[in-house]
Amino acid sequence: MSVEYISESQFQAEVMEDKGRVLVDFYADWCGPCKMLGPILEEVASEISNLKIVKINVDEAQSLAQQYGVMSIPTVYLFDGGMKAGKFVGVKSKEDVIDFIQNA
């Protein structure tokens, strides 16, 4: 699967109503660490078939970012069946991201 960019209005259907596991990356276009994490998430998306990865721009989805307590970016949440299963902040290596997904 590839990484998908979604809007705040798509969040309910794409994340909360999804029965599977969804990794949500809260990011911004101007954020250096976010740009570093992007290619890592693309690699993870190609390696883990039962995972959806979506990116949400915090500048365009400010109320959603506030609702989820995003204070620093990138902030990444893992949802499983619409429920929060885990969270990390900042850049991680591909191995650390995969480990986070498998152990959350």
N, C-alpha and C positions, 0 to 999 in steps of 0.2 A: 504494500500500500504506500501511497505517497502522503506527504504532509498537506493538509488542506487548510486554507485560510477561511475563517468564518467570521460573521458579524455578530454583534450582540443579539440581534433578533433571531439568529439561527441557533444560539446556544442551547435553548430548551430542547429543540428537536435533535440536534447533532450530539449533544453531550448527556443531558439529563434523561432523555427518553431512550437512549441507546442501551441495549441490554448487555453489551460487551464492555471491554476495557477501552477507555479513551484517555489519552494523554493530552492535557491542555497546556499550551505554552502561552503565557501572558507576556507580550513583548512590545517593543516599539521600534520603528524603522531607524531612529537615530541612536539606538542603544548598541554600543560596541560589544559588550558581552552577549547580547541577543544575537548579533551577527555571527559570533563565534559558535553559539549553540545550534543555530539553524542547520548547518551541514551535518552536525552530529545527529540531530533528530531525523534528517533525511536518511542517513545510514541505518539508524535504528528502525525506521519505518520499513525499509527494504528487507530487514532481517527478521522482524517479528510479525508474522502474518495475522495473528488474532488480536491486533492492536490498531486502533485508529488514533492518529495524531492530528490535532488541530491547533492552529495558532490564532490568537486573538490580540489585535492591536489595542493597547491600553489607551492610546490617544483617541481612538474611535469608540471605545467601550468603557468609558470612565466609570459609569455606575456599576457595571459588572465587576470591574477591577476592585472597586471600593467594597462591593458586596463580599468578595472573596479575600479581602484584606491584603491586596497586593500593594506592598510598600516599596519593594525593590524589584527590578526586572533584570533578567528573566525570572519569573516565578512559574513553576511547573507543577500542576496538580495531576494526579492520576485518579480517574473515576472508574468505578466498577459497577455496572448496572445502575448508573445514575447517582451512586453514593461516593463521597470522597474516600479514597483509599490511601492517599499519601500526598506529600508535597515536598518539593525542594526549591531552593532559591540559589541562583547563580549558575555558572557554567560547570558542567561535569563532563568527564570523559565518556566516550561511548560505552565503555565497560561499566562505568559507574551508573550510567542511565539504565542500561540493561539490568544491572543488579537491583537498582531501585524498583524497576517495573516487576521483576520476578519476585521480590521480597516484600512488596507493599501489601 
